[in-house]
Amino acid sequence: MKTTKRILGLLLSFLLLFSVCPYAEPAADSEQPGEWDEAIAIIRALGVMNGDQSGDFLPNDSLTRAEMSVIAVNIIFSGNPPQNLSAGTPFQDVPETHFAASYISAAEKMGLMKGYDETHFGPDDKLSYEQAVKVVVSLLGYDIYAQREGGYPAGYYSQANQLGL
């Protein structure tokens, strides 16, 4: 569990730094060695993230809700999600042909992420800090405690703080 917390803490730090700080110093893609090389190597090795179509992480780009769905499901399944993930989603703005449709459906069914309402998910919307914290706390299995402390977002902030994230 300690290793899982460390990895998720590292992942959260990586995600939060690059999803909400577009002015951050460029991170290390394979072509630009730097301080993020080790973190990127770990994240790739775990099958959590692989970058864009070219394999670059593009740290100055914001992370989308669809991308976070892929990351969260990959974490749950250790980078090897089952081939039979449900392709359909209840969300009108996520067609079956969307690259993350099955991941969005799985993340929603597992309670890791929710839509804005019953029919809208906002797959291309930027992931907010609050949403990232909620997903990580949920991945660690602390939803029930976050709900007891006020739910989204305050209860999730409280749990993240208590966990040292």
C-alpha positions as CSV (number, residue, x, y, z in Angstrom):
1,M,0.0,0.0,0.0
2,K,2.9,2.4,0.8
3,T,4.3,1.9,-2.8
4,T,0.8,2.5,-4.2
5,K,0.5,5.7,-2.3
6,R,3.9,6.8,-3.4
7,I,3.1,6.1,-7.1
8,L,-0.2,7.8,-6.9
9,G,1.3,10.7,-5.1
10,L,3.9,11.0,-7.8
11,L,1.2,10.7,-10.4
12,L,-1.0,13.3,-8.7
13,S,1.9,15.7,-8.5
14,F,2.7,15.2,-12.1
15,L,-0.9,15.6,-13.2
16,L,-1.6,18.6,-11.1
17,L,1.6,20.4,-12.0
18,F,1.0,20.0,-15.7
19,S,-2.8,20.2,-15.9
20,V,-3.2,23.5,-14.0
21,C,0.2,25.2,-14.6
22,P,0.5,25.9,-18.3
23,Y,3.4,28.2,-17.6
24,A,5.5,25.4,-16.0
25,E,9.0,24.7,-17.2
26,P,8.9,22.1,-20.0
27,A,9.1,18.6,-18.7
28,A,11.4,15.9,-20.1
29,D,10.0,14.2,-23.2
30,S,12.3,11.6,-24.7
31,E,13.9,14.3,-26.8
32,Q,14.5,16.7,-23.9
33,P,16.2,15.1,-20.9
34,G,15.4,16.7,-17.6
35,E,14.1,16.4,-14.1
36,W,10.9,14.6,-15.1
37,D,12.6,11.7,-17.0
38,E,12.3,9.3,-14.0
39,A,8.6,10.1,-13.4
40,I,7.8,9.8,-17.1
41,A,9.7,6.4,-17.3
42,I,7.7,5.1,-14.2
43,I,4.4,6.2,-15.6
44,R,5.1,4.7,-19.0
45,A,6.4,1.4,-17.4
46,L,3.2,1.1,-15.3
47,G,1.1,1.5,-18.5
48,V,-0.7,4.5,-17.0
49,M,0.2,7.1,-19.6
50,N,2.1,6.9,-22.9
51,G,1.9,10.5,-24.1
52,D,0.2,11.6,-27.3
53,Q,0.2,9.8,-30.6
54,S,3.9,10.5,-31.0
55,G,4.7,9.4,-27.4
56,D,5.4,13.0,-26.2
57,F,3.9,14.1,-22.9
58,L,3.4,17.8,-23.9
59,P,3.5,19.1,-20.3
60,N,2.3,22.5,-21.3
61,D,-1.0,21.1,-22.6
62,S,-3.9,20.7,-20.2
63,L,-5.1,17.3,-19.3
64,T,-8.7,16.6,-20.4
65,R,-11.4,14.7,-18.6
66,A,-11.3,12.0,-21.3
67,E,-7.5,11.6,-20.8
68,M,-8.0,11.4,-17.0
69,S,-10.5,8.6,-17.5
70,V,-7.9,6.6,-19.5
71,I,-5.3,7.2,-16.8
72,A,-7.7,6.3,-13.9
73,V,-8.8,3.0,-15.6
74,N,-5.2,2.1,-16.5
75,I,-4.3,2.6,-12.8
76,I,-7.1,0.3,-11.7
77,F,-6.1,-2.4,-14.2
78,S,-2.3,-1.9,-13.9
79,G,-2.1,-0.8,-17.5
80,N,-3.9,-3.8,-18.9
81,P,-7.6,-2.9,-19.0
82,P,-9.8,-5.8,-20.1
83,Q,-10.6,-5.9,-23.8
84,N,-14.3,-6.0,-23.1
85,L,-14.7,-2.6,-21.5
86,S,-18.1,-1.2,-22.4
87,A,-17.8,1.0,-25.5
88,G,-21.2,2.8,-25.0
89,T,-21.7,5.6,-22.6
90,P,-24.8,7.3,-21.3
91,F,-23.3,10.6,-22.4
92,Q,-24.6,12.3,-25.5
93,D,-21.3,14.2,-25.9
94,V,-19.2,10.9,-26.0
95,P,-19.8,9.0,-29.2
96,E,-18.8,5.3,-29.4
97,T,-16.1,6.3,-31.8
98,H,-14.4,8.6,-29.2
99,F,-10.9,7.4,-28.3
100,A,-11.8,7.2,-24.6
101,A,-15.4,6.1,-24.8
102,S,-14.9,2.8,-23.1
103,Y,-12.6,4.3,-20.5
104,I,-15.1,7.1,-19.7
105,S,-17.8,4.5,-19.3
106,A,-15.7,2.3,-17.0
107,A,-14.5,5.4,-14.9
108,E,-18.1,6.4,-14.5
109,K,-19.3,2.9,-13.6
110,M,-16.5,2.6,-11.0
111,G,-17.4,6.0,-9.5
112,L,-14.0,7.5,-10.3
113,M,-15.5,10.3,-12.5
114,K,-19.0,11.5,-13.1
115,G,-20.7,13.5,-15.8
116,Y,-21.8,17.0,-15.4
117,D,-25.3,15.6,-15.5
118,E,-26.8,12.3,-16.8
119,T,-26.1,13.1,-20.5
120,H,-23.0,15.4,-20.6
121,F,-19.5,14.4,-19.6
122,G,-17.4,17.1,-21.3
123,P,-14.6,14.7,-22.5
124,D,-12.6,17.5,-24.1
125,D,-12.9,19.9,-21.1
126,K,-9.8,20.7,-19.1
127,L,-9.5,18.6,-16.0
128,S,-9.8,20.8,-13.0
129,Y,-7.7,20.6,-9.8
130,E,-10.8,19.5,-7.9
131,Q,-11.6,16.7,-10.3
132,A,-8.0,15.4,-10.2
133,V,-8.0,15.3,-6.4
134,K,-11.4,13.5,-6.5
135,V,-10.1,10.9,-8.9
136,V,-6.9,10.2,-6.9
137,V,-8.7,10.0,-3.6
138,S,-11.2,7.6,-5.2
139,L,-8.4,5.5,-6.7
140,L,-7.0,5.1,-3.2
141,G,-10.3,3.9,-1.9
142,Y,-11.1,6.8,0.4
143,D,-14.4,7.9,-1.1
144,I,-16.4,7.0,1.9
145,Y,-14.2,9.1,4.2
146,A,-14.3,12.0,1.7
147,Q,-18.1,11.8,1.7
148,R,-18.3,11.8,5.5
149,E,-16.2,15.0,5.5
150,G,-18.4,16.9,3.1
151,G,-18.1,15.2,-0.2
152,Y,-17.0,17.0,-3.4
153,P,-14.7,18.9,-3.3
154,A,-14.0,19.8,0.3
155,G,-14.1,16.2,1.7
156,Y,-11.8,15.1,-1.1
157,Y,-9.3,17.9,-0.3
158,S,-9.4,17.0,3.3
159,Q,-8.7,13.3,2.6
160,A,-5.9,14.2,0.2
161,N,-4.4,16.4,2.9
162,Q,-4.7,13.6,5.5
163,L,-3.1,11.1,3.2
164,G,-0.2,13.5,2.6
165,L,-1.0,14.0,-1.0
